């Protein structure tokens, strides 16, 4: 996790498809949309390289385009979510239960930004 001590926030990334990104845009780049019934977990990732890998290898084949977003969350709030290792040493995620996403969004610090696009 990249922490910014000055502002007490943590930088996270999320690989995103076009439908989810459109909903983020509609929020004014300030919130992640509610999960679908088959998505009980919202999982931001802890490093940019892992987000790039998912965007390229999953989003592009399934949607024709994949995006990597970057955003900041209040570090104190994130302490409630243990880091999950979903594979190798750098494959790290936070698992936010879908029912907690509104509260998670309330602790975003600044806008959600698109930092990569793959086609």
FENGI-V138850 format. One record per helix or strand of 3 or more residues. SS is the DSSP state (H for helix, E for strand). FROM is the first residue (numbers start at 1). TO is the last residue. If there is no record, write none. Layout:
# FENGI-V138850
ss = {SS;SS}
from = {FROM;FROM}
to = {TO;TO}
This chain:
# FENGI-V138850
ss = {E;E;H;H;E;H;E;E;H;E}
from = {2;9;18;48;66;75;83;92;98;113}
to = {4;16;26;63;74;78;85;94;106;118}
